[in-house]
Amino acid sequence: MEIKGDLQVCRTIDAGRRVNQGMNVETITAAEQLVINSHAWQNLSAAAAQDVILPDATTLTNGWEVVVQSSGAATLSVKTYDATTPVLLQAVPSGKAYKFTLVDNGTDEGSWYVNLLEDAELLPTARHVEAFDATTDWGAASGGIYTQTITEATHGRGTSPQVDLFEESGSDFILVDADVKVLANGDVEITVPESPDCRFAGKAVFV
């Protein structure tokens, strides 16, 4: 039997085999407004940064979920609903997918849980490693400080990454400390003094 419209079940559905949910594969060139019956997985490609706006939360039931995947070259900005100015909830870099689960539908924007959907992110081979030299990668000193910045778009670990620094020692690497600042947008600044010159060649590992 095929149902052409909506079906509401007040209790539990037990499926002997499986329940399939659709995927929307689309190239977008403008903001994408999701609604209550949008596909459960949004596989979106964009050549330039675009917004993906979650539905008006008051039209949804708590527990409503959607996955937003950026399969193109650009980062997608997933925003909560507002009739005038939607508000950024989570940036989805190219190649990443996040699940958004509504936990409070009391306002238009709602409250959401946000989860990165890649087990591979926990594997050492999938962590971002940023190598740098002891000279040009640090740029020019300013105010007695050398600074190098690794943007969130580069490391791809969101706005709260864990950062470990390693200094090159022959063919090995030694764990070292330096001043590391994580900015509100997820960019990471690594700083060392100009005098004495504490620049070093090594790598930063982002988790």
Backbone as ProteinMPNN parsed JSONL, in Angstrom:
{"seq_chain_A": "MEIKGDLQVCRTIDAGRRVNQGMNVETITAAEQLVINSHAWQNLSAAAAQDVILPDATTLTNGWEVVVQSSGAATLSVKTYDATTPVLLQAVPSGKAYKFTLVDNGTDEGSWYVNLLEDAELLPTARHVEAFDATTDWGAASGGIYTQTITEATHGRGTSPQVDLFEESGSDFILVDADVKVLANGDVEITVPESPDCRFAGKAVFV", "coords_chain_A": {"N_chain_A": [[0.839, -1.192, 0.0], [0.511, 2.228, -0.753], [0.932, 5.387, 0.612], [-0.099, 8.571, -0.074], [-0.085, 10.973, 1.27], [0.294, 12.581, 4.494], [0.837, 10.625, 7.48], [-0.238, 9.998, 10.687], [0.756, 8.569, 13.679], [-0.138, 7.678, 16.896], [1.166, 6.205, 18.847], [3.63, 3.675, 19.118], [5.531, 2.503, 16.311], [6.253, -0.625, 15.072], [8.492, -2.122, 13.004], [8.896, -4.89, 10.978], [10.907, -5.264, 9.148], [12.286, -2.788, 7.888], [12.342, 0.838, 8.087], [12.377, 3.294, 5.746], [13.968, 6.399, 5.183], [14.057, 9.344, 3.251], [16.647, 10.864, 1.145], [17.674, 14.056, 0.24], [19.311, 15.157, -2.5], [20.996, 17.833, -3.655], [21.995, 20.716, -5.492], [22.627, 23.886, -4.344], [22.047, 27.394, -4.738], [21.265, 29.48, -3.33], [19.808, 30.543, -0.177], [18.607, 27.756, 1.679], [15.559, 26.805, 2.758], [14.316, 24.77, 5.203], [11.535, 22.618, 5.968], [8.806, 21.117, 7.861], [8.312, 18.641, 6.596], [10.588, 18.139, 5.125], [13.207, 16.218, 3.546], [14.863, 13.674, 5.493], [17.612, 13.545, 5.388], [19.779, 15.897, 4.215], [21.641, 16.317, 1.573], [23.696, 18.514, 0.465], [25.084, 20.601, -2.01], [27.241, 23.289, -2.72], [28.726, 25.968, -4.478], [29.579, 28.31, -3.411], [29.54, 29.849, -0.139], [26.552, 29.117, 1.637], [23.327, 29.526, 3.244], [21.504, 27.309, 5.352], [18.403, 26.952, 6.544], [16.773, 26.066, 9.441], [13.514, 24.599, 10.171], [10.635, 26.542, 11.339], [10.47, 26.141, 14.66], [8.199, 25.878, 16.206], [6.39, 24.609, 14.634], [7.067, 22.01, 14.692], [7.483, 18.744, 16.277], [9.016, 17.942, 19.401], [12.104, 16.255, 19.211], [12.2, 15.991, 16.504], [14.272, 15.534, 13.679], [17.062, 16.311, 11.538], [19.566, 15.749, 9.087], [22.311, 17.533, 7.922], [24.423, 17.696, 5.272], [27.434, 18.769, 3.822], [28.356, 18.517, 0.675], [29.664, 19.804, -1.279], [32.059, 22.306, -2.381], [31.936, 24.371, -0.603], [31.395, 25.834, 2.681], [28.499, 25.262, 4.636], [26.097, 27.226, 6.329], [24.232, 26.477, 8.945], [21.254, 27.615, 10.215], [19.088, 28.802, 12.839], [15.527, 29.226, 12.794], [14.127, 32.359, 11.913], [11.878, 34.921, 11.208], [12.865, 37.275, 10.22], [15.754, 37.605, 10.657], [17.629, 34.93, 10.519], [19.607, 32.936, 12.803], [22.971, 31.941, 13.21], [23.659, 28.566, 13.867], [25.326, 26.297, 13.479], [28.285, 25.793, 11.661], [28.859, 23.921, 8.743], [31.421, 22.361, 7.445], [32.931, 21.638, 4.217], [32.468, 18.317, 3.158], [31.609, 17.348, 5.601], [29.07, 16.166, 7.931], [26.26, 16.939, 9.897], [23.966, 16.201, 12.539], [20.863, 17.524, 13.507], [18.841, 17.911, 16.232], [15.735, 18.611, 17.528], [14.984, 19.856, 20.701], [13.453, 21.555, 22.195], [10.57, 23.09, 21.435], [9.416, 25.519, 21.978], [9.755, 28.113, 21.048], [10.155, 30.097, 18.023], [12.791, 29.782, 17.043], [13.674, 27.609, 18.505], [15.331, 25.018, 20.504], [18.261, 23.168, 20.035], [20.015, 20.052, 19.757], [23.247, 19.347, 18.559], [25.139, 17.285, 16.537], [28.157, 15.883, 15.329], [28.499, 13.689, 12.631], [30.457, 11.473, 12.209], [32.23, 8.734, 12.766], [34.822, 8.339, 12.048], [36.118, 10.646, 12.737], [37.21, 10.258, 15.19], [39.388, 8.711, 14.849], [42.962, 8.391, 14.68], [44.037, 8.697, 12.084], [42.222, 10.341, 10.901], [42.292, 12.762, 12.128], [43.033, 16.26, 12.021], [46.132, 17.358, 10.862], [48.453, 19.864, 11.023], [51.262, 20.901, 9.546], [54.253, 22.851, 10.058], [56.946, 25.21, 9.409], [60.041, 26.542, 10.835], [60.312, 29.183, 10.288], [59.131, 30.934, 7.884], [56.407, 30.229, 8.094], [55.553, 31.314, 10.438], [55.286, 33.959, 9.981], [55.683, 37.593, 10.2], [57.02, 39.146, 13.1], [55.087, 40.788, 15.643], [54.737, 43.277, 17.974], [56.619, 42.011, 19.551], [55.979, 39.351, 19.363], [55.599, 36.261, 17.692], [53.152, 34.916, 15.561], [51.078, 32.332, 14.416], [48.235, 31.384, 12.544], [45.673, 29.018, 12.405], [42.902, 28.406, 10.636], [39.404, 27.716, 11.37], [38.117, 26.709, 9.171], [40.192, 25.406, 7.957], [41.209, 23.471, 9.842], [38.841, 22.158, 10.546], [37.523, 21.218, 12.868], [35.504, 22.344, 14.296], [34.328, 24.769, 16.762], [35.523, 24.286, 19.183], [38.141, 22.916, 19.379], [40.543, 20.386, 20.362], [43.965, 20.915, 20.836], [47.188, 19.815, 20.177], [50.676, 20.328, 20.351], [53.669, 19.629, 18.573], [57.187, 19.41, 18.408], [59.577, 19.211, 15.844], [62.087, 16.77, 15.828], [64.714, 15.688, 14.494], [63.863, 12.788, 12.893], [61.762, 12.408, 14.49], [59.072, 13.504, 16.737], [58.464, 15.79, 19.371], [56.41, 16.354, 22.14], [55.353, 19.592, 22.942], [54.891, 22.74, 24.733], [53.099, 25.748, 24.098], [51.736, 29.066, 23.776], [48.385, 28.851, 23.145], [45.507, 29.941, 21.598], [42.054, 29.633, 21.268], [39.822, 31.027, 19.192], [36.555, 32.621, 19.175], [35.3, 31.944, 16.805], [36.419, 29.555, 16.16], [38.904, 29.614, 14.944], [42.424, 29.124, 15.427], [45.089, 30.424, 17.27], [48.566, 30.335, 17.527], [51.211, 31.281, 19.506], [54.543, 32.583, 20.052], [57.46, 33.952, 21.733], [59.385, 36.698, 20.299], [61.926, 37.41, 21.126], [63.699, 35.719, 23.47], [64.037, 34.028, 20.311], [61.581, 31.844, 19.823], [60.468, 30.297, 17.88], [59.598, 27.261, 16.159], [59.988, 24.271, 14.193], [57.448, 22.004, 13.36], [54.407, 20.356, 14.187], [50.852, 20.79, 14.458], [48.28, 19.103, 16.031], [44.934, 18.509, 15.584], [41.953, 17.702, 17.233]], "CA_chain_A": [[0.0, 0.0, 0.0], [1.253, 3.48, -0.82], [0.217, 6.53, 1.178], [0.324, 9.751, -0.82], [0.007, 12.142, 2.14], [0.855, 12.39, 5.829], [0.263, 9.599, 8.34], [0.095, 10.26, 12.075], [0.589, 7.432, 14.578], [-0.052, 8.23, 18.25], [2.035, 5.412, 19.709], [4.857, 3.125, 18.545], [5.51, 1.695, 15.091], [7.223, -1.714, 15.018], [8.691, -2.554, 11.619], [9.558, -6.189, 10.931], [12.105, -5.176, 8.326], [12.944, -1.494, 8.01], [11.632, 2.052, 7.692], [13.307, 4.1, 4.959], [13.792, 7.847, 5.116], [14.661, 9.8, 2.012], [17.755, 11.815, 1.086], [17.588, 15.093, -0.786], [20.611, 15.506, -3.075], [20.662, 19.063, -4.375], [22.939, 21.825, -5.58], [21.899, 25.105, -3.991], [22.704, 28.655, -5.086], [20.674, 30.48, -2.444], [19.445, 29.965, 1.116], [17.703, 26.604, 1.627], [14.641, 26.81, 3.892], [13.743, 23.464, 5.484], [10.195, 22.61, 6.555], [8.528, 19.936, 8.662], [8.366, 17.404, 5.815], [11.809, 18.037, 4.325], [13.892, 14.928, 3.663], [15.595, 13.501, 6.75], [19.046, 13.773, 5.118], [19.969, 16.937, 3.211], [22.972, 16.248, 0.971], [23.659, 19.77, -0.282], [26.334, 21.054, -2.625], [27.231, 24.709, -3.071], [30.03, 26.469, -4.924], [29.919, 29.397, -2.482], [28.87, 29.688, 1.157], [25.104, 29.282, 1.614], [22.613, 29.261, 4.489], [20.458, 26.293, 5.438], [17.605, 27.462, 7.66], [15.922, 25.047, 10.042], [12.105, 25.007, 10.181], [10.033, 27.181, 12.501], [10.415, 25.043, 15.63], [6.849, 25.728, 16.759], [5.623, 23.74, 13.73], [7.637, 20.668, 14.813], [7.429, 18.079, 17.568], [10.338, 17.712, 19.973], [12.679, 15.016, 18.701], [12.337, 16.091, 15.041], [15.69, 15.524, 13.339], [17.49, 16.414, 10.149], [21.01, 15.728, 8.868], [22.774, 18.433, 6.86], [25.742, 17.313, 4.769], [28.004, 19.636, 2.793], [29.081, 17.667, -0.267], [30.321, 20.659, -2.261], [33.326, 22.942, -1.998], [31.725, 25.477, 0.331], [30.816, 25.61, 4.003], [27.099, 25.622, 4.802], [25.772, 27.807, 7.629], [22.909, 26.046, 9.399], [20.739, 28.675, 11.072], [17.762, 28.622, 13.421], [14.507, 30.004, 12.094], [13.637, 33.68, 12.317], [11.206, 35.491, 10.045], [13.651, 38.404, 9.721], [17.194, 37.354, 10.641], [18.026, 33.636, 11.089], [20.829, 33.004, 13.617], [23.875, 30.812, 12.977], [23.724, 27.517, 14.877], [26.492, 25.443, 13.252], [28.897, 25.757, 10.33], [29.109, 22.561, 8.258], [32.461, 22.453, 6.417], [32.878, 20.704, 3.099], [32.759, 16.928, 3.471], [31.106, 16.994, 6.926], [27.623, 16.036, 8.102], [25.811, 17.144, 11.275], [22.559, 15.937, 12.831], [20.22, 18.546, 14.322], [17.691, 17.323, 16.91], [14.98, 19.615, 18.278], [14.69, 19.44, 22.073], [12.486, 22.487, 22.788], [9.881, 23.783, 20.349], [8.617, 26.59, 22.574], [9.958, 29.365, 20.319], [10.402, 29.909, 16.587], [14.141, 29.288, 16.793], [13.813, 26.319, 19.165], [16.619, 24.614, 21.076], [18.699, 22.023, 19.245], [21.258, 19.321, 19.962], [24.003, 19.279, 17.306], [26.118, 16.197, 16.619], [28.94, 15.53, 14.151], [28.181, 12.311, 12.283], [31.538, 10.732, 11.572], [33.074, 7.994, 13.691], [36.214, 8.467, 11.606], [36.726, 11.809, 13.36], [37.888, 9.83, 16.408], [40.558, 7.928, 14.498], [44.149, 9.206, 14.474], [44.255, 8.998, 10.671], [41.253, 11.332, 10.448], [42.539, 14.038, 12.786], [43.735, 17.198, 11.146], [47.519, 17.639, 11.232], [48.959, 21.05, 10.329], [52.718, 20.999, 9.664], [54.782, 24.197, 9.853], [58.395, 25.311, 9.538], [60.5, 27.39, 11.934], [60.58, 30.544, 9.802], [58.12, 31.688, 7.142], [55.032, 29.92, 8.52], [55.228, 32.133, 11.609], [55.077, 35.334, 9.555], [56.504, 38.637, 10.807], [56.711, 39.403, 14.507], [54.339, 42.004, 15.958], [54.713, 43.49, 19.417], [57.506, 41.052, 20.211], [55.36, 38.022, 19.339], [55.32, 35.576, 16.43], [51.839, 34.264, 15.607], [50.523, 31.667, 13.235], [46.806, 31.125, 12.72], [45.056, 27.942, 11.636], [41.487, 28.735, 10.664], [38.466, 26.606, 11.574], [37.859, 26.126, 7.857], [41.328, 24.541, 7.644], [41.297, 22.29, 10.719], [37.573, 21.453, 10.436], [37.144, 20.568, 14.117], [34.512, 23.148, 14.997], [34.749, 25.937, 17.536], [36.163, 23.886, 20.448], [39.067, 21.811, 19.11], [41.691, 20.097, 21.221], [45.163, 21.159, 20.032], [48.474, 19.375, 20.719], [51.808, 20.809, 19.552], [54.832, 18.757, 18.565], [58.379, 19.981, 17.77], [60.352, 18.261, 15.055], [63.393, 16.417, 16.386], [65.188, 14.695, 13.532], [62.714, 12.127, 12.269], [60.756, 12.231, 15.533], [58.378, 14.694, 17.201], [58.393, 15.878, 20.826], [55.286, 17.164, 22.619], [55.814, 20.844, 23.54], [53.868, 23.706, 25.121], [53.17, 27.127, 23.626], [50.459, 29.737, 24.004], [47.383, 28.512, 22.127], [44.216, 30.595, 21.836], [40.964, 29.254, 20.379], [38.919, 32.165, 19.057], [35.13, 32.275, 19.222], [34.892, 31.367, 15.516], [37.114, 28.289, 15.966], [40.282, 29.809, 14.499], [43.394, 28.863, 16.49], [46.314, 31.202, 17.21], [49.712, 29.807, 18.27], [52.143, 32.4, 19.652], [55.813, 32.4, 20.761], [58.197, 35.214, 21.798], [60.379, 37.027, 19.275], [63.236, 37.431, 21.778], [64.433, 34.878, 22.52], [63.238, 33.505, 19.205], [61.108, 30.51, 20.215], [59.832, 29.588, 16.776], [60.08, 25.891, 15.969], [59.332, 23.484, 13.16], [56.711, 20.91, 13.967], [53.038, 20.14, 13.705], [49.749, 20.918, 15.386], [47.303, 18.041, 15.815], [43.604, 18.957, 16.004], [40.958, 16.643, 17.445]], "C_chain_A": [[0.877, 1.247, 0.0], [0.385, 4.619, -0.315], [0.753, 7.791, 0.536], [0.501, 10.98, 0.057], [0.633, 11.808, 3.469], [0.119, 11.286, 6.569], [0.712, 9.866, 9.763], [-0.236, 9.038, 12.92], [0.818, 7.927, 15.996], [0.872, 7.446, 19.174], [3.241, 4.902, 18.923], [4.584, 2.386, 17.242], [6.609, 0.643, 15.201], [7.31, -2.202, 13.579], [9.468, -3.862, 11.616], [10.831, -6.172, 10.112], [12.78, -3.831, 8.528], [11.995, -0.377, 7.616], [12.631, 2.949, 6.982], [12.95, 5.579, 5.042], [14.613, 8.378, 3.953], [15.836, 10.747, 2.205], [17.502, 12.799, -0.05], [18.989, 15.442, -1.238], [20.379, 16.69, -3.999], [21.851, 20.018, -4.392], [22.177, 23.116, -5.325], [22.738, 26.332, -4.34], [22.144, 29.809, -4.263], [20.321, 29.778, -1.142], [18.42, 28.845, 0.931], [16.851, 26.596, 2.898], [14.036, 25.412, 4.065], [12.371, 23.626, 6.137], [9.972, 21.265, 7.225], [8.68, 18.637, 7.88], [9.548, 17.358, 4.846], [12.456, 16.668, 4.533], [14.748, 14.881, 4.929], [17.098, 13.73, 6.59], [19.135, 14.766, 3.966], [21.422, 16.912, 2.746], [23.076, 17.422, -0.005], [25.048, 20.155, -0.776], [26.192, 22.52, -2.996], [28.636, 25.13, -3.459], [30.52, 27.599, -4.042], [29.103, 29.206, -1.213], [27.38, 29.995, 1.052], [24.516, 28.978, 2.992], [21.645, 28.103, 4.302], [19.674, 26.622, 6.703], [16.672, 26.361, 8.154], [14.473, 25.52, 10.072], [11.747, 25.827, 11.422], [9.777, 26.078, 13.522], [9.02, 24.829, 16.196], [5.962, 24.872, 15.863], [6.048, 22.286, 13.854], [7.315, 20.062, 16.169], [8.854, 17.898, 18.078], [10.833, 16.318, 19.578], [12.795, 14.999, 17.187], [13.819, 16.247, 14.714], [15.905, 15.753, 11.847], [19.014, 16.371, 10.124], [21.32, 16.665, 7.714], [24.211, 18.061, 6.52], [26.189, 18.307, 3.713], [28.862, 18.785, 1.868], [29.777, 18.477, -1.355], [31.589, 21.28, -1.715], [33.169, 23.936, -0.864], [31.183, 24.998, 1.676], [29.36, 26.065, 4.009], [26.887, 26.169, 6.208], [24.351, 27.402, 7.996], [22.43, 27.042, 10.448], [19.372, 28.306, 11.638], [16.797, 29.594, 12.771], [14.268, 31.36, 12.743], [13.05, 34.329, 11.073], [12.003, 36.626, 9.425], [15.122, 38.062, 9.56], [17.51, 36.014, 11.295], [19.398, 33.74, 11.762], [21.661, 31.746, 13.41], [23.858, 29.848, 14.159], [24.99, 26.687, 14.725], [26.978, 25.579, 11.822], [29.189, 24.305, 9.97], [30.151, 22.646, 7.142], [32.276, 21.406, 5.327], [33.273, 19.304, 3.549], [32.244, 16.463, 4.815], [29.594, 16.877, 6.922], [27.297, 16.177, 9.581], [24.327, 16.793, 11.39], [22.049, 16.994, 13.808], [18.931, 17.963, 14.893], [17.014, 18.392, 17.761], [14.635, 19.081, 19.667], [13.717, 20.383, 22.779], [11.866, 23.31, 21.668], [9.04, 24.955, 20.843], [8.745, 27.937, 21.892], [10.213, 29.064, 18.855], [11.761, 29.272, 16.329], [14.387, 27.917, 17.417], [15.171, 26.144, 19.833], [17.0, 23.287, 20.443], [19.944, 21.376, 19.832], [21.925, 19.173, 18.6], [25.093, 18.231, 17.466], [26.818, 15.992, 15.289], [28.774, 14.044, 13.872], [29.315, 11.609, 11.558], [32.369, 10.061, 12.641], [34.546, 8.157, 13.337], [36.906, 9.667, 12.232], [37.531, 11.42, 14.595], [39.171, 9.053, 16.114], [41.762, 8.824, 14.257], [44.35, 9.59, 13.016], [43.327, 10.09, 10.175], [41.414, 12.676, 11.141], [43.279, 14.973, 11.84], [45.13, 17.475, 11.702], [48.022, 18.788, 10.374], [50.462, 21.166, 10.579], [53.162, 22.436, 9.402], [56.294, 24.19, 10.038], [58.745, 26.283, 10.667], [60.701, 28.837, 11.517], [59.338, 31.171, 9.171], [56.689, 31.423, 7.612], [54.6, 30.752, 9.727], [54.995, 33.598, 11.247], [56.045, 36.298, 10.21], [56.062, 38.873, 12.236], [55.963, 40.723, 14.659], [54.251, 42.138, 17.472], [55.554, 42.495, 20.181], [56.992, 39.624, 20.191], [55.251, 37.526, 17.899], [53.995, 34.829, 16.581], [51.569, 33.543, 14.303], [49.094, 31.254, 13.547], [46.372, 29.984, 11.81], [43.55, 28.137, 11.747], [40.63, 27.484, 10.894], [38.168, 25.917, 10.254], [38.973, 25.168, 7.445], [41.337, 23.297, 8.519], [39.99, 21.511, 10.793], [37.091, 20.753, 11.685], [36.219, 21.441, 14.953], [35.119, 24.26, 15.82], [35.42, 25.577, 18.853], [37.127, 22.731, 20.225], [40.045, 21.601, 20.261], [42.938, 20.197, 20.354], [46.393, 20.682, 20.793], [49.577, 19.81, 19.768], [52.997, 19.869, 19.697], [55.974, 19.458, 17.825], [59.142, 18.886, 17.055], [61.712, 18.042, 15.685], [63.976, 15.293, 15.538], [64.002, 14.103, 12.803], [61.579, 11.904, 13.261], [60.084, 13.56, 15.862], [58.226, 14.629, 18.716], [57.238, 16.793, 21.205], [55.828, 18.405, 23.333], [54.611, 21.718, 23.905], [54.149, 25.049, 24.457], [51.818, 27.757, 23.921], [49.524, 29.454, 22.834], [46.065, 29.176, 22.517], [43.219, 30.107, 20.784], [39.97, 30.406, 20.348], [37.466, 31.691, 18.992], [34.661, 31.605, 17.931], [35.592, 30.048, 15.205], [38.509, 28.409, 15.41], [41.231, 29.645, 15.686], [44.659, 29.682, 16.246], [47.372, 30.558, 18.095], [50.757, 30.911, 18.313], [53.384, 31.986, 20.431], [56.544, 33.741, 20.777], [59.149, 35.4, 20.618], [61.783, 36.993, 19.849], [63.107, 36.884, 23.197], [63.487, 34.298, 21.474], [62.856, 32.059, 19.514], [60.346, 29.792, 19.105], [60.411, 28.188, 16.636], [59.329, 25.255, 14.809], [58.625, 22.308, 13.832], [55.351, 20.726, 13.352], [52.052, 20.372, 14.85], [48.718, 19.865, 15.026], [45.971, 18.481, 16.415], [42.67, 17.763, 16.112], [39.61, 17.291, 17.65]], "O_chain_A": [[1.889, 1.292, 0.7], [-0.75, 4.794, -0.756], [1.955, 8.05, 0.6], [1.161, 11.935, -0.35], [1.415, 10.862, 3.573], [-1.062, 11.037, 6.327], [1.911, 9.953, 10.028], [-1.358, 8.532, 12.888], [1.852, 8.531, 16.28], [1.317, 7.979, 20.191], [3.813, 5.651, 18.131], [3.554, 1.731, 17.085], [7.774, 0.985, 15.402], [6.315, -2.644, 13.005], [10.561, -3.945, 12.177], [11.737, -6.972, 10.349], [13.758, -3.742, 9.271], [10.999, -0.587, 6.924], [13.641, 3.327, 7.574], [11.78, 5.956, 4.978], [15.727, 7.918, 3.703], [16.007, 11.349, 3.265], [17.157, 12.405, -1.164], [19.78, 15.966, -0.454], [19.665, 16.582, -4.996], [22.609, 20.109, -3.427], [21.196, 23.409, -6.008], [23.965, 26.314, -4.25], [22.504, 30.968, -4.472], [20.509, 28.569, -1.01], [17.488, 28.966, 0.136], [17.375, 26.4, 3.994], [13.329, 24.926, 3.182], [12.088, 24.64, 6.775], [10.828, 20.382, 7.171], [9.128, 17.633, 8.434], [9.514, 16.622, 3.86], [12.272, 16.039, 5.575], [15.282, 15.895, 5.378], [17.778, 14.074, 7.557], [18.629, 14.509, 2.873], [22.315, 17.415, 3.427], [22.613, 17.344, -1.143], [26.041, 20.048, -0.057], [25.161, 22.944, -3.518], [29.616, 24.703, -2.847], [31.724, 27.83, -3.928], [28.101, 28.491, -1.209], [26.984, 30.998, 0.459], [25.121, 28.272, 3.799], [21.046, 27.937, 3.239], [20.219, 26.575, 7.806], [15.887, 25.801, 7.389], [14.222, 26.723, 10.005], [12.463, 25.806, 12.422], [8.966, 25.183, 13.284], [8.687, 23.723, 16.622], [4.888, 24.449, 16.29], [5.47, 21.414, 13.204], [6.923, 20.769, 17.098], [9.786, 17.724, 17.293], [10.083, 15.342, 19.608], [13.419, 14.097, 16.628], [14.535, 16.994, 15.38], [15.054, 15.435, 11.016], [19.673, 16.89, 11.025], [20.682, 16.608, 6.662], [25.098, 18.107, 7.372], [25.423, 18.653, 2.814], [29.965, 18.379, 2.234], [30.406, 17.911, -2.249], [32.128, 20.83, -0.704], [34.153, 24.31, -0.226], [30.602, 23.919, 1.791], [29.024, 27.115, 3.461], [27.437, 25.636, 7.172], [23.384, 27.915, 7.432], [23.11, 27.284, 11.445], [18.596, 27.592, 11.003], [17.191, 30.645, 12.265], [14.214, 31.481, 13.967], [13.658, 34.29, 10.003], [11.844, 36.919, 8.24], [15.683, 38.203, 8.474], [17.649, 35.957, 12.516], [20.244, 34.53, 11.344], [21.139, 30.632, 13.431], [24.023, 30.258, 15.308], [25.663, 26.397, 15.714], [26.19, 25.494, 10.88], [29.705, 23.548, 10.792], [29.804, 22.969, 6.006], [31.557, 20.422, 5.501], [34.281, 19.121, 4.232], [32.416, 15.294, 5.159], [28.915, 17.407, 6.042], [27.98, 15.599, 10.426], [23.539, 17.046, 10.478], [22.706, 17.317, 14.798], [18.036, 17.568, 14.146], [17.651, 19.006, 18.617], [14.067, 17.998, 19.801], [13.208, 20.051, 23.849], [12.538, 24.12, 21.032], [8.063, 25.337, 20.2], [7.926, 28.824, 22.13], [10.457, 27.916, 18.484], [11.889, 28.355, 15.518], [15.209, 27.147, 16.921], [16.043, 27.008, 19.739], [16.169, 22.385, 20.326], [20.827, 22.065, 20.343], [21.255, 18.907, 17.602], [25.877, 18.28, 18.414], [26.171, 15.931, 14.244], [28.896, 13.226, 14.783], [29.152, 11.193, 10.411], [33.128, 10.722, 13.349], [35.411, 8.119, 14.212], [38.135, 9.724, 12.266], [38.43, 12.153, 15.008], [39.95, 8.77, 17.024], [41.617, 9.907, 13.69], [44.792, 10.704, 12.733], [43.596, 10.708, 9.145], [40.737, 13.638, 10.777], [44.043, 14.539, 10.978], [45.282, 17.789, 12.883], [48.019, 18.702, 9.146], [50.888, 21.492, 11.687], [52.534, 23.154, 8.624], [56.858, 23.323, 10.706], [57.863, 26.783, 11.365], [61.205, 29.641, 12.301], [58.578, 31.862, 9.85], [55.845, 32.315, 7.533], [53.407, 30.875, 10.001], [54.564, 34.389, 12.086], [57.094, 35.896, 10.713], [54.873, 38.808, 12.548], [56.183, 41.662, 13.894], [53.762, 41.245, 18.164], [55.247, 42.165, 21.327], [57.504, 38.77, 20.916], [54.861, 38.273, 17.001], [53.747, 34.19, 17.604], [51.803, 34.079, 13.22], [48.78, 30.831, 14.66], [46.66, 29.977, 10.613], [42.989, 28.042, 12.838], [41.064, 26.358, 10.65], [37.988, 24.7, 10.206], [38.741, 24.232, 6.68], [41.458, 22.184, 8.007], [40.015, 20.313, 11.075], [36.329, 19.791, 11.595], [36.156, 21.296, 16.174], [36.268, 24.651, 15.615], [35.85, 26.472, 19.581], [36.955, 21.667, 20.82], [40.332, 22.519, 21.029], [42.978, 19.633, 19.26], [46.618, 21.098, 21.929], [49.451, 19.688, 18.55], [53.296, 19.38, 20.786], [55.768, 20.031, 16.755], [59.331, 17.787, 17.577], [62.409, 18.995, 16.034], [63.768, 14.112, 15.815], [63.227, 14.821, 12.171], [60.564, 11.293, 12.929], [60.467, 14.608, 15.341], [57.908, 13.582, 19.281], [57.102, 17.885, 20.653], [56.667, 18.289, 24.227], [53.487, 21.484, 23.462], [55.305, 25.433, 24.279], [50.866, 27.061, 24.275], [49.829, 29.773, 21.685], [45.573, 28.993, 23.63], [43.486, 30.155, 19.584], [39.348, 30.724, 21.362], [37.193, 30.51, 18.78], [33.735, 30.793, 17.952], [35.399, 29.478, 14.131], [39.248, 27.424, 15.392], [40.883, 29.988, 16.816], [45.233, 29.643, 15.158], [47.121, 30.268, 19.265], [51.152, 31.427, 17.267], [53.316, 31.16, 21.341], [56.281, 34.589, 19.924], [59.645, 34.442, 20.026], [62.729, 36.6, 19.165], [62.473, 37.515, 24.043], [62.297, 34.107, 21.724], [63.699, 31.162, 19.472], [59.661, 28.801, 19.356], [61.577, 27.957, 16.956], [58.204, 25.636, 14.482], [59.155, 21.7, 14.762], [55.161, 20.915, 12.15], [52.365, 20.18, 16.025], [48.324, 19.739, 13.867], [45.887, 18.787, 17.605], [42.598, 16.924, 15.213], [38.614, 16.595, 17.849]]}, "name": "protein", "num_of_chains": 1, "seq": "MEIKGDLQVCRTIDAGRRVNQGMNVETITAAEQLVINSHAWQNLSAAAAQDVILPDATTLTNGWEVVVQSSGAATLSVKTYDATTPVLLQAVPSGKAYKFTLVDNGTDEGSWYVNLLEDAELLPTARHVEAFDATTDWGAASGGIYTQTITEATHGRGTSPQVDLFEESGSDFILVDADVKVLANGDVEITVPESPDCRFAGKAVFV"}
